[in-house]
Amino acid sequence: MTDHPARPAHPHRRPTRRRRRTLFGVLAGLLLIGVIAGTGLALDRSGTASRADRADTTALPFDLPAAQVLRAGPHLVFAHYFPPYPLSLDNQPAAHDYYARNYLTPQGEQGRHAAYGGLLRDRPLPVPRSPGDWQLADLEKEVRTARDAGLDGFTVDLLSLAGPNRQRVDLLLRAAHRVDPGFRIVLMPDMTSLHTDPRTLADALARLAASPAAHRLADGRLVVSPFKAEAQDPAWWSQVTARLRDHGIRTALVPVFLDFRANAERFAPISYAFSSWGNRSYTRQGDVPGDVRLAHALGKKWMQAVSVQDARPNQGVYDEAGNTATLRSTWNHAISDGADWVQLTTWNDYSEGSQFAPSLHNGHTYLDISSYYLTRFKTGAWPRIVRDTVYVTSRVQFTDTRSAPLQPRLMRPRPGTAAPRDQVEVLTFLTAPATVLAQAGTVPHTYRAPAGVHARYLELSPGRTKAVVRRGDTTVTEVTTRYPARRTVTVQDLQYYGVSSRR
């Protein structure tokens, strides 16, 4: 593969062009790592994360049901897989791999991303170098991570019909079948980057459909779920499904819309289910109940978008997610409004800051929290909390930042998003009431937290945040944020960072 991965044109991802890799010497690599450290984006000294990402049955506040239990019902949970950002791009040590050299620093890729301080603010949880077919091994690792969190599969973004991103789709299908034949891959043609004709697309889908990992309904229909389906009209999609029939493939079309209400009725005759890409602010979820009702009234299933947050330096915009408020709100809507499926948006689109996958700055925090809601969604019962756990989320800088020396163009709140806020969230999962002693920077807080799930908000202060949960004289769990909040920064980073007391 080339050193620089291909990236798409996309309405929610800024397009870029390929360039050849610039060769960096040892001194240049060390210099770039120093710049990364100055931004607050430094790796651990070892170049890897402090915890392995292997399944840990004690890492969650509850006991996750076995896969056969979670898969017994009709509710499915997928995560949107974005091929440009696999665990590794070059199988190099994390301290000086392609992410470190080119995506996490303003000088990367010959300064292409200098205007916005670098392409990314986070990266996949670093992995050690692998012998042999390391790309397949890394994808198998991602499948295991998703499977062990309770997910049914990935919706994979088909950005192109040739090249590195297309090759990763082939590998992902192989990896899924090798790791777990029950783990499904939904083919999702990305209609913001695929400029093709129905016959060519159908022929490409037919080749991918030969994999046993490609998701099919119980009646054998291949699930095809185009992103921004409204980029082509229903007649165009009917030509795609007709061509697939020529290949002997019956299709269940599950269009994902950017504007669901404007397209629902005209797509209803050709669709099995509907979905919307959704939005990333906890104050903008009010349309979800009506969307689900409309889909069901038209006789279609509904795949609900569940999201963490959204911050895009390269597009100069971010949403106010309210710590985990957006995550919990979108999950609660999926549960209470009667969604049939869920799509986590996204598994690994680090250029949007929307990742659920274990990452350098969040560990497993968002995926672990999602497993709790996923269990309720799939089984119909809230899991019993058996291990006291506390999650802390906060930004590492303040929203009123007016300047960043290494980032000339700053992000602004997306129009209509929630009002920006500077808060720490202490999210407790407790087996019984307890006292929480928290310290945000130098500011102490003490409060009584109830049994169950409880969120408490504290004002963000410079420094790290620590939360200690006590019953009587006994500390039952505690956690300290790994990254301090700073008033002075070199690049703008408005993602929420997460940490768990059980990881």
DRENBA-450454 format. One line per 8 residues: for each residue x, y, z of C-alpha. Coordinates in steps of 0.1 Angstrom, whole numbers, plus 5000, padded with zeros to 4 digits. Layout:
residues N
X Y Z ~ ...
END
This chain:
residues 503
5000 5000 5000 ~ 5011 5036 4996 ~ 5023 5055 5027 ~ 4995 5081 5023 ~ 4961 5065 5025 ~ 4934 5076 5000 ~ 4907 5098 5015 ~ 4873 5106 5000
4853 5136 4991 ~ 4825 5137 5016 ~ 4800 5162 5029 ~ 4810 5153 5065 ~ 4847 5149 5056 ~ 4868 5174 5038 ~ 4884 5160 5006 ~ 4922 5159 5002
4945 5148 4974 ~ 4971 5121 4974 ~ 5008 5130 4977 ~ 5038 5108 4978 ~ 5054 5101 5012 ~ 5081 5124 5024 ~ 5110 5104 5038 ~ 5118 5114 5074
5150 5107 5091 ~ 5154 5099 5127 ~ 5160 5135 5137 ~ 5129 5147 5118 ~ 5108 5120 5135 ~ 5120 5130 5169 ~ 5113 5166 5161 ~ 5077 5158 5151
5072 5138 5182 ~ 5083 5168 5202 ~ 5058 5190 5185 ~ 5031 5164 5192 ~ 5040 5164 5229 ~ 5037 5202 5229 ~ 5001 5200 5217 ~ 4991 5176 5245
4988 5147 5220 ~ 5019 5128 5232 ~ 5020 5090 5232 ~ 5031 5071 5263 ~ 5069 5067 5265 ~ 5066 5032 5252 ~ 5048 5043 5222 ~ 5018 5022 5231
4988 5025 5254 ~ 4990 5016 5290 ~ 4964 4989 5287 ~ 4960 4961 5262 ~ 4928 4960 5243 ~ 4921 4923 5249 ~ 4887 4914 5263 ~ 4885 4919 5301
4854 4905 5318 ~ 4859 4927 5348 ~ 4864 4960 5328 ~ 4826 4967 5326 ~ 4804 4977 5355 ~ 4781 4948 5346 ~ 4784 4913 5332 ~ 4779 4915 5294
4757 4886 5282 ~ 4772 4860 5260 ~ 4772 4866 5222 ~ 4745 4839 5217 ~ 4722 4858 5241 ~ 4728 4892 5225 ~ 4723 4877 5190 ~ 4691 4859 5199
4668 4888 5193 ~ 4659 4909 5162 ~ 4678 4941 5173 ~ 4711 4946 5156 ~ 4740 4970 5164 ~ 4766 4979 5138 ~ 4794 5004 5139 ~ 4803 5025 5108
4838 5014 5098 ~ 4859 5041 5079 ~ 4887 5024 5060 ~ 4912 5053 5059 ~ 4920 5049 5096 ~ 4929 5013 5105 ~ 4949 5005 5136 ~ 4982 5010 5117
4990 5025 5083 ~ 5026 5012 5080 ~ 5032 4987 5108 ~ 5057 5010 5124 ~ 5062 5017 5161 ~ 5035 5042 5172 ~ 5060 5069 5183 ~ 5070 5075 5147
5044 5059 5125 ~ 5023 5076 5099 ~ 4998 5088 5124 ~ 5025 5104 5145 ~ 5045 5118 5117 ~ 5018 5131 5094 ~ 4983 5132 5110 ~ 4989 5143 5146
5012 5172 5138 ~ 5007 5205 5119 ~ 5038 5198 5099 ~ 5027 5164 5086 ~ 5022 5156 5049 ~ 5045 5185 5039 ~ 5024 5210 5058 ~ 4991 5201 5040
4972 5204 5073 ~ 4990 5233 5088 ~ 4961 5257 5085 ~ 4940 5237 5110 ~ 4968 5223 5132 ~ 4970 5188 5117 ~ 4944 5164 5103 ~ 4937 5145 5135
4935 5150 5173 ~ 4933 5114 5183 ~ 4943 5080 5168 ~ 4936 5043 5172 ~ 4949 5028 5204 ~ 4985 5019 5193 ~ 4994 4983 5186 ~ 5028 4966 5184
5043 4958 5151 ~ 5030 4925 5136 ~ 5049 4899 5115 ~ 5034 4885 5084 ~ 5001 4898 5071 ~ 4999 4926 5096 ~ 4970 4944 5079 ~ 4948 4913 5082
4959 4908 5118 ~ 4950 4943 5127 ~ 4916 4941 5112 ~ 4910 4908 5130 ~ 4919 4926 5162 ~ 4893 4953 5155 ~ 4867 4927 5148 ~ 4874 4910 5181
4872 4943 5199 ~ 4838 4951 5184 ~ 4825 4915 5189 ~ 4836 4915 5225 ~ 4817 4948 5231 ~ 4785 4931 5219 ~ 4783 4945 5184 ~ 4768 4925 5156
4791 4938 5129 ~ 4803 4968 5109 ~ 4787 4989 5082 ~ 4818 4995 5060 ~ 4821 5027 5041 ~ 4828 5018 5004 ~ 4847 5050 4994 ~ 4861 5037 4961
4859 5006 4939 ~ 4897 5003 4937 ~ 4928 5012 4957 ~ 4939 5009 4993 ~ 4905 5017 5009 ~ 4887 4991 4987 ~ 4915 4965 4995 ~ 4908 4971 5032
4872 4962 5026 ~ 4882 4929 5012 ~ 4905 4923 5041 ~ 4878 4933 5066 ~ 4854 4907 5051 ~ 4881 4881 5055 ~ 4890 4892 5090 ~ 4853 4890 5101
4848 4855 5088 ~ 4881 4843 5103 ~ 4874 4857 5138 ~ 4837 4851 5141 ~ 4814 4838 5113 ~ 4785 4854 5131 ~ 4800 4889 5128 ~ 4784 4907 5098
4797 4933 5074 ~ 4771 4956 5058 ~ 4781 4970 5025 ~ 4777 5008 5025 ~ 4784 5025 4991 ~ 4794 5061 4999 ~ 4776 5082 4973 ~ 4796 5113 4981
4827 5097 4967 ~ 4815 5070 4943 ~ 4809 5086 4909 ~ 4799 5056 4889 ~ 4770 5040 4871 ~ 4745 5014 4884 ~ 4759 4985 4865 ~ 4795 4991 4877
4784 4995 4913 ~ 4763 4964 4912 ~ 4791 4943 4897 ~ 4814 4955 4925 ~ 4788 4947 4952 ~ 4783 4913 4937 ~ 4821 4906 4941 ~ 4820 4916 4977
4788 4897 4983 ~ 4807 4865 4976 ~ 4822 4868 5010 ~ 4803 4848 5037 ~ 4808 4877 5061 ~ 4786 4900 5039 ~ 4754 4906 5059 ~ 4722 4889 5046
4688 4887 5061 ~ 4674 4854 5072 ~ 4657 4850 5038 ~ 4691 4854 5020 ~ 4687 4890 5008 ~ 4720 4909 5007 ~ 4718 4941 5028 ~ 4731 4971 5009
4730 5004 5028 ~ 4741 5034 5007 ~ 4753 5065 5025 ~ 4736 5096 5012 ~ 4713 5075 4991 ~ 4694 5105 4979 ~ 4725 5115 4958 ~ 4708 5092 4932
4671 5088 4926 ~ 4651 5056 4933 ~ 4651 5046 4896 ~ 4689 5046 4897 ~ 4689 5023 4927 ~ 4664 5001 4911 ~ 4689 4996 4883 ~ 4715 4986 4909
4692 4960 4924 ~ 4681 4947 4890 ~ 4717 4942 4880 ~ 4724 4923 4913 ~ 4695 4901 4904 ~ 4713 4893 4872 ~ 4741 4880 4894 ~ 4715 4859 4913
4715 4882 4943 ~ 4683 4895 4959 ~ 4688 4928 4978 ~ 4674 4945 5009 ~ 4681 4982 5004 ~ 4687 5002 5036 ~ 4693 5038 5025 ~ 4710 5061 5049
4699 5097 5043 ~ 4712 5131 5052 ~ 4676 5144 5048 ~ 4653 5115 5057 ~ 4620 5134 5058 ~ 4625 5147 5022 ~ 4631 5113 5008 ~ 4612 5087 5028
4581 5083 5007 ~ 4598 5083 4973 ~ 4623 5056 4985 ~ 4597 5035 5003 ~ 4588 5013 4974 ~ 4624 5000 4969 ~ 4636 4999 5006 ~ 4636 4973 5033
4646 4998 5061 ~ 4656 5034 5065 ~ 4682 5053 5084 ~ 4695 5088 5089 ~ 4731 5099 5095 ~ 4718 5120 5124 ~ 4736 5147 5143 ~ 4760 5150 5171
4744 5174 5197 ~ 4723 5162 5226 ~ 4699 5192 5221 ~ 4691 5182 5185 ~ 4675 5147 5190 ~ 4639 5158 5191 ~ 4631 5146 5156 ~ 4641 5110 5163
4607 5098 5176 ~ 4589 5112 5145 ~ 4615 5096 5122 ~ 4610 5062 5137 ~ 4572 5065 5135 ~ 4574 5076 5099 ~ 4596 5047 5089 ~ 4573 5022 5107
4542 5038 5092 ~ 4557 5032 5058 ~ 4563 4996 5067 ~ 4601 4999 5071 ~ 4625 4991 5098 ~ 4646 5019 5113 ~ 4683 5020 5120 ~ 4691 5047 5145
4723 5067 5146 ~ 4740 5066 5180 ~ 4769 5090 5184 ~ 4796 5103 5208 ~ 4807 5137 5194 ~ 4819 5155 5163 ~ 4849 5179 5160 ~ 4865 5185 5126
4895 5208 5125 ~ 4898 5205 5087 ~ 4863 5218 5083 ~ 4865 5244 5110 ~ 4834 5231 5129 ~ 4825 5212 5160 ~ 4793 5201 5178 ~ 4788 5205 5215
4783 5169 5227 ~ 4779 5178 5264 ~ 4804 5152 5276 ~ 4785 5119 5273 ~ 4751 5136 5270 ~ 4749 5130 5233 ~ 4760 5094 5236 ~ 4734 5086 5263
4706 5106 5246 ~ 4710 5089 5212 ~ 4711 5055 5229 ~ 4680 5063 5250 ~ 4662 5074 5218 ~ 4671 5041 5201 ~ 4657 5022 5231 ~ 4626 5042 5239
4615 5052 5204 ~ 4615 5016 5190 ~ 4645 5015 5167 ~ 4651 4981 5151 ~ 4688 4985 5144 ~ 4715 5009 5156 ~ 4745 5023 5137 ~ 4773 5037 5159
4785 5067 5139 ~ 4814 5061 5138 ~ 4837 5033 5147 ~ 4869 5051 5136 ~ 4865 5083 5117 ~ 4892 5102 5135 ~ 4890 5132 5111 ~ 4855 5138 5125
4864 5130 5161 ~ 4834 5107 5162 ~ 4852 5074 5171 ~ 4838 5047 5194 ~ 4868 5025 5188 ~ 4894 5023 5216 ~ 4917 5053 5210 ~ 4948 5069 5225
4928 5096 5243 ~ 4896 5078 5252 ~ 4907 5042 5258 ~ 4876 5020 5258 ~ 4854 5046 5276 ~ 4828 5052 5249 ~ 4826 5016 5238 ~ 4823 5004 5274
4794 5028 5281 ~ 4777 5018 5249 ~ 4779 4981 5259 ~ 4756 4989 5288 ~ 4729 5006 5266 ~ 4735 4980 5239 ~ 4725 4952 5264 ~ 4693 4970 5272
4685 4976 5235 ~ 4691 4940 5225 ~ 4677 4921 5255 ~ 4650 4944 5267 ~ 4663 4945 5303 ~ 4688 4968 5319 ~ 4719 4949 5331 ~ 4725 4947 5368
4755 4968 5379 ~ 4779 4945 5398 ~ 4812 4965 5398 ~ 4814 5001 5409 ~ 4828 5021 5380 ~ 4834 5058 5374 ~ 4840 5074 5340 ~ 4853 5109 5337
4851 5129 5305 ~ 4864 5164 5299 ~ 4881 5185 5273 ~ 4918 5193 5277 ~ 4913 5230 5268 ~ 4886 5256 5271 ~ 4860 5266 5244 ~ 4869 5303 5246
4903 5297 5232 ~ 4910 5327 5209 ~ 4944 5317 5195 ~ 4966 5287 5189 ~ 5001 5294 5175 ~ 5002 5263 5153 ~ 4966 5266 5140 ~ 4957 5297 5121
4921 5286 5114 ~ 4901 5277 5145 ~ 4869 5256 5147 ~ 4836 5273 5155 ~ 4804 5257 5169 ~ 4782 5242 5142 ~ 4750 5263 5137 ~ 4722 5250 5158
4744 5229 5181 ~ 4741 5232 5219 ~ 4758 5261 5236 ~ 4795 5254 5241 ~ 4804 5245 5277 ~ 4835 5239 5298 ~ 4825 5211 5322 ~ 4838 5178 5336
4814 5149 5338 ~ 4817 5123 5365 ~ 4795 5094 5353 ~ 4791 5068 5380 ~ 4778 5032 5377 ~ 4773 5022 5414 ~ 4761 4990 5431 ~ 4749 5011 5460
4749 5048 5470 ~ 4783 5062 5478 ~ 4802 5094 5484 ~ 4822 5109 5455 ~ 4852 5131 5462 ~ 4862 5148 5430 ~ 4888 5174 5423 ~ 4888 5193 5391
4922 5210 5389 ~ 4926 5224 5424 ~ 4888 5228 5431 ~ 4874 5201 5454 ~ 4838 5187 5451 ~ 4820 5162 5474 ~ 4786 5148 5468 ~ 4764 5118 5473
4758 5096 5443 ~ 4729 5072 5441 ~ 4730 5035 5430 ~ 4727 5030 5393 ~ 4739 5054 5366 ~ 4744 5091 5376 ~ 4760 5120 5359 ~ 4774 5150 5378
4789 5181 5361 ~ 4817 5201 5375 ~ 4833 5233 5361 ~ 4864 5226 5341 ~ 4896 5239 5358 ~ 4932 5238 5347 ~ 4949 5206 5356 ~ 4938 5170 5359
4905 5157 5374 ~ 4904 5130 5400 ~ 4873 5112 5412 ~ 4872 5088 5442 ~ 4842 5068 5452 ~ 4840 5059 5488 ~ 4817 5040 5512 ~ 4826 5047 5547
4863 5046 5550 ~ 4867 5023 5520 ~ 4876 5035 5485 ~ 4857 5013 5461 ~ 4870 5028 5428 ~ 4889 5059 5416 ~ 4903 5074 5384 ~ 4924 5104 5373
4923 5119 5339 ~ 4955 5112 5319 ~ 4956 5146 5302 ~ 4954 5180 5320 ~ 4932 5209 5309 ~ 4953 5239 5298 ~ 4945 5275 5293 ~ 4973 5280 5268
4975 5256 5238 ~ 4993 5253 5205 ~ 4965 5237 5186 ~ 4928 5236 5192 ~ 4914 5203 5204 ~ 4877 5204 5214 ~ 4870 5167 5216 ~ 4860 5152 5250
4886 5128 5264 ~ 4874 5098 5284 ~ 4889 5076 5312 ~ 4875 5046 5331 ~ 4883 5035 5366 ~ 4883 4999 5355 ~ 4908 5002 5326
END
